[in-house]
Amino acid sequence: MRFLKERELIEPVGDLTYICSDAGLAFLDEWREQYEPMSHLNGFLFKETAPLFWARLQLLVQVLSNMVHENHSFIPVQRNLDHQRFVKSWLKQHGKNLRKFSRELYEELHHCLDRLHGASPELFVMLLSGHERAGMTLSQAARKLGIDHYYAQFLFLDTLHYMMESARKEPFPLLNSLLVQEEQNESVLTNSTKMTWKLVRQGLTIEQIARARRLKINTVEDHIVEIASFIEGFSIEDYVTDEEQRQIVEAANSVHTGQLRSIKELLPPGFPYFKIRLVMTKWKRGDQHGNA
């Protein structure tokens, strides 16, 4: 952030909250000419659950590959016991026909990746482990493909978010079974946000929560946005009126982008970023009206 601020590529709009400056937007335009676009990134929805989805998928692919080849002695790519327990439970739940489920999982993955372009499908596959095959690290895969390491990180996330979104909305039952289900969503909130969520359920306002927890208003607002991202049925009506929601959605449709700054420019002067973020969060969950 300091690096970007010194070059005037970003500008602050709140406590530890920044947007691209005009110079930053110009830099992004130059960047887009060099790199393929990443149109599937959705941190609003997947920032907390993507690592868990990837851990489950990576381990399941490795386990199925080795078991189909009747190899029961291998080092799991995921040492986390929770991930291992999940895969064991998944295998028990889906029966003993491992070849059938291996083929079905392969077909779902192939169908997802086949619709992507550029280096992202190959990068994703390089990271997978299987029978007599060790997956590469992200750095190793980036070097092999001849792309920048940091770009490879975002390209991988873009692919992962695309796969998760496909699993949510399309008939990919096996990939869908690896997602964090709605009833588990509260568990992915940060500890601080969980404390705020408890006070929200007690009917406290943002200002009251800030005073009670000795936090800045902006911090509590960040918590509210996080809650809207992961808690199914959470209503934002107490924070954004129906008319404000309508204005934000119309502005977003007009600019055909999720860029907050572009949306804000079409709204009345002084329109809070918090309300825009909140509506866009609910909107990207698939609720076009912003309300549960």
BAGU-999995 format. One line per 2 residues: number of its first residue (from 1); for each residue x, y, z of N, C-alpha, C, O. Coordinates in pm, whole numbers. Example, Ala and Ser with C-alpha at 12.3 -4.5 7.8 and 13.67 -1.06 7.14 Angstrom:
BEGIN
1	1319:-569:780:1230:-450:780:1320:-330:780:1424:-332:846 ~ 1285:-225:708:1367:-106:714:1290:3:787:1341:114:804
This chain:
BEGIN
1	83:-120:0:0:0:0:87:125:0:58:223:-69 ~ 195:121:78:284:237:82:346:261:-56:358:375:-100
3	385:154:-122:445:162:-256:347:229:-352:386:317:-429 ~ 219:188:-348:119:242:-440:86:387:-406:65:469:-495
5	81:418:-274:52:555:-232:162:652:-276:133:762:-322 ~ 288:609:-261:401:696:-299:397:730:-447:443:836:-488
7	344:640:-527:335:663:-672:200:719:-714:169:731:-832 ~ 119:754:-612:-12:815:-633:-102:730:-722:-179:782:-803
9	-91:597:-707:-175:506:-783:-304:472:-709:-400:426:-770 ~ -306:495:-577:-428:475:-498:-447:597:-409:-353:672:-383
11	-570:615:-362:-600:726:-272:-696:677:-163:-784:596:-192 ~ -680:724:-39:-761:674:72:-904:727:67:-928:841:29
13	-998:641:107:-1138:683:119:-1192:648:258:-1310:669:285 ~ -1107:597:344:-1149:561:479:-1033:497:551:-920:500:502
15	-1058:441:667:-956:376:746:-909:248:677:-983:151:667 ~ -784:251:629:-727:136:557:-813:93:439:-819:-25:406
17	-878:189:376:-961:162:259:-918:255:147:-910:377:166 ~ -889:199:29:-835:278:-81:-908:246:-211:-967:139:-226
19	-903:340:-303:-951:317:-439:-841:361:-535:-748:433:-497 ~ -851:317:-659:-753:357:-760:-770:505:-792:-882:555:-805
21	-658:574:-804:-660:713:-852:-671:712:-1004:-672:605:-1065 ~ -680:830:-1064:-682:837:-1211:-554:777:-1269:-557:708:-1371
23	-442:804:-1201:-315:746:-1247:-316:594:-1233:-262:523:-1317 ~ -378:546:-1124:-387:402:-1105:-474:335:-1210:-441:226:-1257
25	-585:400:-1246:-671:345:-1350:-601:341:-1485:-618:248:-1563 ~ -520:446:-1511:-443:449:-1636:-340:337:-1638:-317:273:-1741
27	-278:313:-1521:-180:204:-1511:-247:69:-1536:-190:-18:-1602 ~ -369:52:-1482:-442:-72:-1504:-475:-94:-1652:-472:-206:-1701
29	-507:16:-1721:-535:5:-1865:-412:-47:-1940:-424:-129:-2030 ~ -293:3:-1900:-170:-47:-1963:-147:-194:-1928:-105:-274:-2011
31	-176:-228:-1802:-156:-365:-1756:-245:-462:-1833:-203:-574:-1865 ~ -368:-419:-1861:-462:-508:-1930:-417:-540:-2073:-457:-642:-2129
33	-335:-454:-2129:-285:-480:-2264:-179:-590:-2263:-154:-654:-2366 ~ -116:-613:-2146:-9:-712:-2137:-58:-848:-2087:-1:-951:-2120
35	-165:-847:-2005:-211:-969:-1942:-356:-996:-1977:-435:-905:-2000 ~ -390:-1127:-1981:-528:-1163:-2008:-616:-1121:-1890:-571:-1123:-1775
37	-741:-1084:-1916:-828:-1036:-1809:-867:-1147:-1712:-871:-1264:-1748 ~ -895:-1108:-1590:-943:-1202:-1488:-1081:-1154:-1444:-1094:-1071:-1354
39	-1182:-1207:-1507:-1318:-1155:-1489:-1399:-1233:-1386:-1516:-1202:-1363 ~ -1338:-1334:-1322:-1414:-1418:-1231:-1380:-1395:-1084:-1442:-1455:-996
41	-1284:-1308:-1057:-1248:-1281:-918:-1368:-1226:-842:-1432:-1131:-887 ~ -1398:-1285:-729:-1512:-1240:-649:-1477:-1253:-501:-1524:-1342:-431
43	-1393:-1159:-456:-1355:-1160:-316:-1471:-1133:-222:-1469:-1175:-107 ~ -1573:-1061:-272:-1692:-1037:-191:-1747:-1169:-137:-1788:-1178:-21
45	-1748:-1269:-221:-1816:-1394:-187:-1721:-1505:-143:-1756:-1586:-56 ~ -1601:-1511:-202:-1517:-1629:-185:-1387:-1607:-109:-1308:-1701:-96
47	-1363:-1486:-58:-1231:-1459:0:-1199:-1552:117:-1082:-1588:136 ~ -1299:-1591:196:-1274:-1675:313:-1284:-1824:281:-1212:-1905:339
49	-1371:-1861:190:-1400:-2002:167:-1317:-2066:56:-1310:-2188:47 ~ -1255:-1984:-30:-1176:-2040:-141:-1062:-2129:-92:-1043:-2237:-148
51	-983:-2090:10:-876:-2179:57:-927:-2314:104:-862:-2417:81 ~ -1042:-2315:169:-1099:-2441:216:-1145:-2528:100:-1121:-2649:98
53	-1211:-2466:2:-1254:-2541:-117:-1134:-2602:-189:-1138:-2719:-228 ~ -1028:-2524:-205:-908:-2572:-273:-842:-2686:-195:-800:-2785:-255
55	-833:-2674:-65:-771:-2779:16:-847:-2910:1:-787:-3017:-13 ~ -980:-2901:5:-1061:-3022:-9:-1046:-3084:-148:-1028:-3205:-161
57	-1051:-3000:-250:-1042:-3050:-388:-904:-3109:-414:-893:-3218:-470 ~ -800:-3039:-373:-662:-3086:-395:-640:-3222:-329:-581:-3311:-390
59	-687:-3237:-207:-668:-3364:-135:-754:-3474:-195:-709:-3588:-208 ~ -878:-3442:-230:-967:-3543:-287:-913:-3597:-419:-917:-3718:-442
61	-863:-3509:-505:-805:-3553:-632:-688:-3649:-607:-676:-3752:-673 ~ -602:-3613:-513:-487:-3698:-483:-531:-3834:-429:-479:-3937:-471
63	-626:-3833:-336:-671:-3959:-276:-738:-4049:-378:-707:-4168:-386 ~ -830:-3993:-458:-899:-4074:-558:-800:-4131:-660:-810:-4248:-698
65	-705:-4049:-704:-607:-4095:-803:-526:-4213:-750:-505:-4312:-820 ~ -482:-4202:-626:-401:-4311:-569:-484:-4435:-540:-437:-4547:-560
67	-606:-4418:-492:-688:-4534:-459:-733:-4609:-584:-741:-4732:-584 ~ -762:-4535:-692:-798:-4600:-818:-682:-4685:-869:-703:-4790:-930
69	-559:-4638:-843:-441:-4715:-883:-396:-4812:-774:-288:-4869:-780 ~ -483:-4830:-672:-460:-4925:-563:-329:-4897:-488:-261:-4988:-444
71	-298:-4770:-476:-182:-4728:-397:-235:-4665:-268:-295:-4557:-271 ~ -212:-4733:-156:-266:-4685:-28:-158:-4627:62:-180:-4604:180
73	-41:-4604:5:68:-4548:83:124:-4425:12:202:-4437:-82 ~ 83:-4308:59:132:-4183:0:121:-4073:104:45:-4084:201
75	197:-3968:83:196:-3855:176:88:-3757:131:96:-3705:20 ~ -13:-3730:213:-122:-3640:172:-72:-3498:151:13:-3449:226
77	-124:-3431:48:-81:-3294:19:-133:-3197:125:-81:-3087:140 ~ -236:-3239:197:-291:-3157:304:-271:-3229:437:-324:-3337:458
79	-193:-3167:527:-168:-3228:657:-276:-3193:758:-288:-3258:862 ~ -355:-3091:730:-459:-3047:821:-558:-3160:846:-615:-3215:752
81	-578:-3196:973:-663:-3310:1006:-809:-3286:971:-881:-3380:936 ~ -854:-3161:979:-993:-3131:942:-1017:-3161:795:-1121:-3216:759
83	-921:-3124:709:-933:-3152:566:-933:-3303:542:-1010:-3352:460 ~ -848:-3374:612:-841:-3519:595:-970:-3586:641:-1019:-3679:576
85	-1025:-3540:754:-1151:-3596:802:-1264:-3570:702:-1349:-3656:679 ~ -1264:-3449:644:-1369:-3417:547:-1364:-3513:429:-1467:-3565:387
87	-1244:-3537:374:-1232:-3625:257:-1270:-3768:293:-1335:-3836:214 ~ -1230:-3815:413:-1270:-3949:455:-1422:-3960:464:-1481:-4059:420
89	-1484:-3858:521:-1630:-3856:532:-1694:-3851:394:-1795:-3917:370 ~ -1636:-3773:304:-1687:-3760:167:-1684:-3896:98:-1780:-3934:31
91	-1574:-3969:113:-1560:-4099:48:-1662:-4199:104:-1719:-4278:28 ~ -1684:-4197:235:-1784:-4287:295:-1924:-4254:244:-2004:-4343:216
93	-1952:-4125:233:-2084:-4080:191:-2114:-4117:46:-2228:-4148:12 ~ -2011:-4115:-38:-2033:-4137:-181:-2010:-4283:-223:-2008:-4313:-343
95	-1993:-4371:-127:-1988:-4512:-162:-1851:-4562:-199:-1751:-4491:-186 ~ -1848:-4686:-248:-1721:-4754:-273:-1680:-4755:-420:-1570:-4800:-453
97	-1766:-4706:-507:-1733:-4709:-650:-1641:-4591:-683:-1686:-4491:-739 ~ -1514:-4604:-650:-1420:-4494:-663:-1395:-4459:-809:-1379:-4342:-843
99	-1391:-4559:-895:-1367:-4530:-1037:-1480:-4445:-1095:-1455:-4354:-1174 ~ -1602:-4475:-1055:-1716:-4398:-1103:-1705:-4252:-1059:-1722:-4161:-1140
101	-1675:-4231:-930:-1668:-4094:-881:-1544:-4022:-932:-1545:-3900:-950 ~ -1438:-4096:-955:-1318:-4034:-1014:-1348:-3983:-1154:-1309:-3872:-1191
103	-1419:-4064:-1231:-1456:-4024:-1367:-1550:-3904:-1364:-1535:-3812:-1444 ~ -1647:-3905:-1273:-1743:-3794:-1266:-1675:-3664:-1222:-1704:-3557:-1275
105	-1584:-3674:-1124:-1511:-3555:-1080:-1422:-3503:-1192:-1412:-3382:-1213 ~ -1357:-3595:-1263:-1274:-3555:-1378:-1359:-3480:-1481:-1316:-3377:-1533
107	-1477:-3532:-1511:-1562:-3469:-1611:-1608:-3331:-1567:-1615:-3238:-1648 ~ -1640:-3315:-1439:-1681:-3184:-1389:-1564:-3084:-1398:-1583:-2971:-1441
109	-1446:-3127:-1358:-1328:-3040:-1365:-1296:-3005:-1511:-1267:-2890:-1543 ~ -1301:-3105:-1596:-1269:-3083:-1738:-1370:-2986:-1799:-1332:-2899:-1877
111	-1496:-3001:-1766:-1599:-2914:-1821:-1576:-2770:-1777:-1590:-2677:-1857 ~ -1541:-2751:-1649:-1514:-2617:-1599:-1391:-2555:-1667:-1397:-2443:-1719
113	-1281:-2629:-1666:-1155:-2573:-1716:-1157:-2555:-1868:-1089:-2467:-1921 ~ -1235:-2638:-1937:-1238:-2631:-2083:-1299:-2500:-2132:-1278:-2461:-2247
115	-1375:-2431:-2047:-1438:-2306:-2087:-1349:-2185:-2061:-1384:-2072:-2096 ~ -1234:-2208:-1999:-1140:-2099:-1971:-1036:-2090:-2081:-1016:-2184:-2158
117	-969:-1976:-2087:-870:-1953:-2192:-736:-1914:-2130:-726:-1889:-2010 ~ -634:-1909:-2214:-504:-1865:-2167:-435:-1968:-2080:-452:-2089:-2098
119	-356:-1919:-1984:-273:-2006:-1902:-345:-2064:-1781:-295:-2156:-1718 ~ -464:-2011:-1748:-527:-2049:-1622:-559:-2199:-1610:-533:-2255:-1503
121	-614:-2268:-1712:-642:-2412:-1694:-515:-2493:-1669:-511:-2580:-1582 ~ -410:-2463:-1747:-285:-2537:-1732:-223:-2511:-1596:-172:-2602:-1531
123	-227:-2385:-1553:-173:-2349:-1422:-245:-2428:-1312:-181:-2481:-1222 ~ -376:-2434:-1320:-455:-2503:-1219:-419:-2651:-1212:-402:-2706:-1103
125	-408:-2715:-1328:-378:-2859:-1331:-238:-2886:-1280:-214:-2990:-1217 ~ -144:-2796:-1306:-7:-2815:-1258:2:-2825:-1107:96:-2885:-1054
127	-93:-2767:-1037:-89:-2765:-891:-149:-2890:-828:-138:-2909:-707 ~ -213:-2974:-908:-277:-3095:-856:-179:-3211:-845:-91:-3228:-930
129	-196:-3289:-741:-114:-3410:-721:-200:-3534:-745:-322:-3530:-732 ~ -133:-3642:-780:-204:-3767:-804:-110:-3885:-792:-3:-3874:-732
131	-150:-3997:-847:-68:-4119:-841:63:-4096:-916:64:-4067:-1035 ~ 173:-4110:-844:309:-4092:-899:324:-3956:-966:397:-3941:-1063
133	254:-3858:-913:263:-3723:-967:253:-3622:-852:152:-3618:-781 ~ 358:-3543:-836:358:-3440:-731:321:-3307:-794:382:-3264:-893
135	222:-3242:-738:182:-3112:-789:290:-3007:-767:364:-3013:-668 ~ 299:-2914:-857:397:-2806:-845:351:-2703:-744:232:-2694:-713
137	445:-2625:-692:408:-2507:-616:367:-2399:-716:394:-2411:-835 ~ 303:-2295:-666:261:-2187:-755:381:-2121:-821:374:-2084:-938
139	489:-2105:-747:610:-2044:-803:669:-2130:-913:710:-2079:-1017 ~ 673:-2261:-891:727:-2352:-993:642:-2348:-1120:696:-2344:-1231
141	511:-2350:-1103:422:-2347:-1219:435:-2216:-1294:434:-2214:-1418 ~ 448:-2104:-1221:463:-1974:-1286:591:-1969:-1368:591:-1919:-1481
143	700:-2021:-1312:827:-2023:-1387:815:-2110:-1511:866:-2073:-1617 ~ 749:-2225:-1499:737:-2315:-1615:654:-2251:-1726:681:-2272:-1844
145	554:-2174:-1687:468:-2108:-1785:526:-1974:-1832:477:-1915:-1928 ~ 630:-1928:-1763:693:-1802:-1801:609:-1680:-1769:610:-1582:-1844
147	535:-1686:-1657:453:-1572:-1619:496:-1523:-1481:558:-1596:-1404 ~ 461:-1399:-1451:496:-1337:-1324:432:-1412:-1208:316:-1455:-1216
149	507:-1428:-1098:458:-1505:-984:331:-1445:-925:236:-1517:-895 ~ 329:-1312:-908:213:-1248:-848:92:-1255:-942:-21:-1272:-897
151	118:-1242:-1069:9:-1258:-1166:-47:-1400:-1160:-168:-1420:-1169 ~ 42:-1498:-1144:-1:-1637:-1134:-91:-1658:-1012:-186:-1736:-1018
153	-60:-1590:-902:-143:-1601:-782:-287:-1557:-809:-383:-1625:-772 ~ -301:-1442:-875:-434:-1391:-904:-503:-1475:-1012:-625:-1492:-1008
155	-425:-1526:-1107:-482:-1610:-1211:-538:-1739:-1150:-645:-1787:-1190 ~ -466:-1793:-1055:-514:-1913:-985:-642:-1883:-908:-737:-1961:-913
157	-646:-1770:-836:-766:-1732:-763:-885:-1710:-856:-997:-1749:-825 ~ -858:-1647:-971:-963:-1625:-1070:-1024:-1757:-1114:-1146:-1770:-1126
159	-938:-1856:-1139:-985:-1988:-1181:-1062:-2056:-1069:-1167:-2117:-1093 ~ -1011:-2045:-948:-1076:-2108:-834:-1214:-2046:-808:-1310:-2118:-783
161	-1223:-1912:-814:-1350:-1845:-792:-1450:-1881:-902:-1569:-1900:-876 ~ -1401:-1892:-1025:-1487:-1933:-1136:-1543:-2073:-1112:-1661:-2100:-1135
163	-1457:-2162:-1064:-1498:-2300:-1040:-1601:-2306:-927:-1697:-2384:-934 ~ -1582:-2226:-824:-1675:-2224:-712:-1810:-2166:-754:-1915:-2216:-714
165	-1806:-2060:-834:-1931:-2001:-882:-2005:-2100:-971:-2128:-2111:-964 ~ -1932:-2174:-1055:-1994:-2276:-1140:-2057:-2386:-1055:-2166:-2434:-1085
167	-1987:-2425:-948:-2038:-2529:-860:-2165:-2486:-788:-2250:-2569:-756 ~ -2177:-2355:-762:-2296:-2302:-694:-2418:-2300:-786:-2529:-2327:-741
169	-2397:-2269:-915:-2509:-2239:-1003:-2537:-2344:-1110:-2642:-2341:-1173 ~ -2444:-2437:-1132:-2461:-2534:-1238:-2468:-2675:-1179:-2433:-2695:-1063
171	-2513:-2772:-1257:-2523:-2909:-1206:-2386:-2978:-1197:-2354:-3067:-1277 ~ -2306:-2936:-1100:-2178:-3000:-1072:-2185:-3053:-928:-2125:-2994:-838
173	-2255:-3163:-906:-2283:-3207:-768:-2159:-3238:-686:-2156:-3211:-566 ~ -2055:-3295:-748:-1937:-3330:-670:-1859:-3205:-628:-1817:-3195:-513
175	-1841:-3112:-720:-1773:-2988:-684:-1857:-2910:-582:-1802:-2848:-491 ~ -1988:-2912:-598:-2075:-2842:-505:-2063:-2899:-364:-2073:-2825:-266
177	-2040:-3029:-355:-2030:-3093:-223:-1904:-3051:-149:-1892:-3074:-28 ~ -1809:-2987:-219:-1685:-2942:-155:-1695:-2798:-106:-1606:-2750:-36
179	-1803:-2730:-143:-1821:-2592:-100:-1856:-2586:47:-1908:-2683:104 ~ -1828:-2472:109:-1876:-2447:245:-2025:-2420:233:-2066:-2322:170
181	-2106:-2506:293:-2250:-2491:280:-2302:-2377:366:-2235:-2335:461 ~ -2420:-2327:334:-2473:-2207:397:-2478:-2216:549:-2453:-2118:618
183	-2512:-2336:602:-2525:-2346:747:-2390:-2332:816:-2384:-2310:937 ~ -2281:-2346:739:-2148:-2333:797:-2093:-2192:782:-1985:-2163:833
185	-2164:-2106:714:-2107:-1977:677:-2066:-1892:796:-1967:-1820:788 ~ -2140:-1901:907:-2104:-1820:1022:-1966:-1857:1074:-1896:-1773:1130
187	-1925:-1982:1053:-1796:-2027:1103:-1679:-1965:1028:-1567:-1966:1078 ~ -1702:-1910:909:-1592:-1852:833:-1574:-1703:862:-1481:-1641:810
189	-1662:-1646:944:-1643:-1507:983:-1518:-1495:1070:-1486:-1587:1146 ~ -1449:-1382:1060:-1337:-1358:1150:-1389:-1344:1292:-1507:-1313:1313
191	-1303:-1367:1390:-1346:-1363:1530:-1405:-1227:1567:-1506:-1220:1637 ~ -1342:-1120:1519:-1391:-987:1551:-1528:-963:1489:-1615:-902:1552
193	-1547:-1012:1367:-1677:-996:1301:-1785:-1078:1371:-1900:-1035:1378 ~ -1749:-1194:1423:-1846:-1274:1498:-1898:-1196:1618:-2017:-1203:1650
195	-1810:-1122:1686:-1852:-1042:1801:-1948:-932:1758:-2047:-904:1825 ~ -1917:-868:1643:-2007:-766:1590:-2140:-827:1549:-2245:-769:1575
197	-2137:-944:1487:-2259:-1013:1444:-2349:-1043:1562:-2472:-1033:1551 ~ -2291:-1080:1675:-2369:-1107:1796:-2443:-981:1840:-2559:-987:1881
199	-2375:-865:1832:-2437:-740:1874:-2542:-693:1772:-2643:-634:1809 ~ -2517:-720:1643:-2616:-687:1540:-2746:-762:1567:-2855:-705:1555
201	-2735:-888:1603:-2855:-969:1631:-2929:-922:1756:-3047:-951:1775 ~ -2857:-848:1841:-2921:-791:1959:-2989:-658:1929:-3052:-598:2016
203	-2975:-611:1804:-3043:-489:1762:-2963:-362:1776:-3019:-253:1761 ~ -2832:-371:1806:-2751:-251:1821:-2720:-189:1685:-2706:-260:1585
205	-2711:-56:1682:-2675:15:1559:-2523:11:1542:-2450:-31:1631 ~ -2479:57:1425:-2335:61:1399:-2265:150:1502:-2160:114:1555
207	-2323:265:1530:-2262:358:1626:-2256:297:1766:-2156:312:1836 ~ -2363:227:1806:-2364:164:1938:-2261:52:1947:-2195:36:2050
209	-2247:-24:1839:-2147:-132:1837:-2006:-73:1845:-1921:-125:1918 ~ -1982:34:1771:-1851:99:1774:-1815:146:1914:-1702:129:1959
211	-1913:205:1984:-1887:252:2121:-1865:134:2216:-1774:136:2298 ~ -1950:33:2203:-1941:-81:2293:-1810:-157:2276:-1754:-207:2374
213	-1761:-165:2153:-1640:-242:2127:-1516:-154:2113:-1405:-204:2091 ~ -1536:-23:2124:-1425:73:2112:-1355:56:1977:-1232:50:1968
215	-1437:51:1873:-1386:38:1736:-1424:162:1657:-1514:237:1695 ~ -1355:181:1546:-1391:289:1455:-1517:248:1378:-1544:130:1357
217	-1593:349:1338:-1715:324:1259:-1680:245:1134:-1751:151:1098 ~ -1572:283:1066:-1533:214:942:-1507:65:966:-1539:-18:880
219	-1450:32:1082:-1421:-108:1112:-1550:-187:1128:-1561:-298:1077 ~ -1647:-130:1199:-1777:-198:1216:-1846:-212:1080:-1908:-314:1052
221	-1835:-109:996:-1894:-118:862:-1831:-232:782:-1901:-303:710 ~ -1700:-248:795:-1633:-360:728:-1691:-493:777:-1711:-585:698
223	-1717:-501:907:-1776:-623:963:-1915:-648:905:-1950:-762:874 ~ -1993:-543:890:-2129:-558:834:-2122:-611:690:-2202:-697:651
225	-2029:-560:614:-2012:-607:476:-1972:-755:476:-2021:-832:394 ~ -1884:-793:567:-1843:-934:576:-1961:-1022:614:-1978:-1131:560
227	-2043:-975:707:-2162:-1050:747:-2256:-1067:628:-2310:-1176:606 ~ -2275:-961:551:-2362:-968:433:-2308:-1067:331:-2385:-1127:255
229	-2176:-1084:328:-2113:-1174:232:-2142:-1320:263:-2154:-1401:171 ~ -2153:-1354:392:-2154:-1495:429:-2278:-1543:501:-2301:-1664:509
231	-2358:-1452:555:-2476:-1496:631:-2599:-1493:542:-2649:-1386:505 ~ -2647:-1611:509:-2765:-1623:424:-2886:-1566:498:-2908:-1596:615
233	-2963:-1484:429:-3082:-1427:489:-3059:-1296:562:-3153:-1239:616 ~ -2935:-1247:564:-2906:-1121:632:-2964:-1005:551:-2932:-989:433
235	-3049:-924:613:-3111:-812:545:-3029:-685:563:-2979:-659:672 ~ -3016:-608:457:-2940:-482:464:-3032:-361:471:-2986:-248:459
237	-3162:-384:489:-3258:-274:489:-3232:-172:600:-3265:-54:585 ~ -3174:-216:713:-3145:-123:823:-3031:-28:789:-3011:73:857
239	-2957:-59:684:-2838:21:650:-2852:94:517:-2791:199:497 ~ -2933:40:427:-2952:100:295:-3100:96:260:-3161:-11:260
241	-3159:211:232:-3303:214:200:-3328:149:65:-3236:130:-15 ~ -3453:116:39:-3490:57:-90:-3452:151:-205:-3403:107:-309
243	-3476:281:-185:-3444:377:-290:-3294:383:-315:-3251:390:-430 ~ -3214:382:-209:-3068:383:-226:-3021:256:-296:-2931:261:-380
245	-3081:143:-262:-3045:18:-329:-3075:27:-477:-2995:-15:-561 ~ -3193:82:-508:-3230:96:-649:-3129:183:-723:-3088:150:-834
247	-3089:295:-663:-2993:385:-725:-2860:316:-750:-2800:332:-856 ~ -2813:240:-653:-2683:172:-664:-2687:66:-774:-2595:57:-855
249	-2793:-13:-776:-2804:-118:-877:-2813:-58:-1017:-2751:-108:-1110 ~ -2890:50:-1032:-2900:117:-1162:-2764:171:-1205:-2727:161:-1322
251	-2690:230:-1110:-2556:282:-1143:-2462:170:-1184:-2386:184:-1280 ~ -2468:57:-1114:-2383:-58:-1146:-2417:-113:-1284:-2328:-149:-1360
253	-2545:-119:-1315:-2587:-167:-1447:-2542:-71:-1558:-2513:-113:-1669 ~ -2539:57:-1526:-2501:158:-1626:-2354:150:-1663:-2317:168:-1779
255	-2269:123:-1562:-2125:122:-1590:-2074:-17:-1624:-1960:-34:-1667 ~ -2161:-120:-1605:-2124:-258:-1637:-1994:-299:-1569:-1910:-365:-1629
257	-1978:-260:-1445:-1855:-292:-1373:-1886:-296:-1224:-1983:-237:-1178 ~ -1802:-365:-1151:-1815:-366:-1006:-1726:-265:-939:-1716:-263:-816
259	-1659:-178:-1017:-1570:-78:-959:-1651:22:-878:-1739:90:-931 ~ -1620:32:-749:-1697:118:-661:-1688:264:-702:-1787:337:-694
261	-1571:306:-745:-1554:447:-781:-1643:483:-899:-1706:589:-898 ~ -1648:397:-1000:-1731:426:-1118:-1878:434:-1080:-1952:517:-1133
263	-1920:348:-987:-2059:351:-941:-2086:478:-862:-2190:542:-881 ~ -1993:514:-774:-2011:632:-688:-2025:760:-770:-2099:850:-732
265	-1955:767:-882:-1959:887:-966:-2099:913:-1023:-2131:1026:-1059 ~ -2181:809:-1031:-2317:823:-1085:-2421:847:-976:-2539:864:-1005
267	-2376:848:-851:-2468:865:-739:-2460:1007:-684:-2365:1078:-715 ~ -2557:1050:-602:-2555:1186:-545:-2425:1212:-469:-2366:1118:-415
269	-2380:1336:-464:-2256:1371:-394:-2261:1325:-247:-2363:1336:-180 ~ -2148:1274:-201:-2138:1231:-62:-2197:1095:-32:-2207:1056:84
271	-2237:1021:-135:-2296:889:-115:-2190:797:-52:-2081:784:-108 ~ -2220:734:62:-2118:655:133:-2074:530:57:-2156:459:-1
273	-1944:505:59:-1892:383:-2:-1948:260:69:-1968:155:7 ~ -1971:273:199:-2022:160:277:-2152:106:217:-2168:-16:203
275	-2243:193:181:-2371:149:127:-2353:84:-10:-2422:-13:-43 ~ -2260:138:-89:-2234:79:-221:-2176:-61:-203:-2220:-156:-270
277	-2079:-74:-114:-2017:-205:-90:-2121:-306:-42:-2120:-422:-83 ~ -2210:-261:45:-2309:-351:103:-2405:-403:-5:-2433:-523:-11
279	-2454:-312:-88:-2547:-354:-194:-2477:-443:-296:-2533:-543:-339 ~ -2355:-407:-335:-2283:-488:-433:-2251:-626:-378:-2249:-724:-452
281	-2226:-634:-248:-2200:-764:-185:-2322:-854:-197:-2310:-969:-239 ~ -2438:-802:-160:-2560:-881:-171:-2593:-913:-316:-2640:-1023:-348
283	-2569:-816:-403:-2598:-833:-545:-2514:-946:-604:-2563:-1027:-682 ~ -2386:-949:-565:-2297:-1052:-619:-2325:-1189:-561:-2280:-1290:-615
285	-2398:-1193:-450:-2441:-1323:-399:-2554:-1381:-483:-2592:-1496:-466 ~ -2607:-1299:-574:-2716:-1347:-659:-2849:-1287:-623:-2950:-1319:-685
287	-2851:-1199:-520:-2976:-1133:-480:-2982:-997:-549:-2925:-900:-499 ~ -3049:-989:-661:-3048:-868:-742:-3115:-750:-674:-3097:-636:-718
289	-3191:-774:-569:-3259:-664:-501:-3184:-617:-378:-3221:-517:-316 ~ -3078:-687:-341:-2998:-646:-227:-3055:-692:-95:-2984:-690:5
291	-3181:-732:-90:-3242:-777:35:-3256:-928:37:-3267:-992:-68 ~ -3255:-982:157:-3275:-1127:168:-3424:-1158:155:-3464:-1275:161
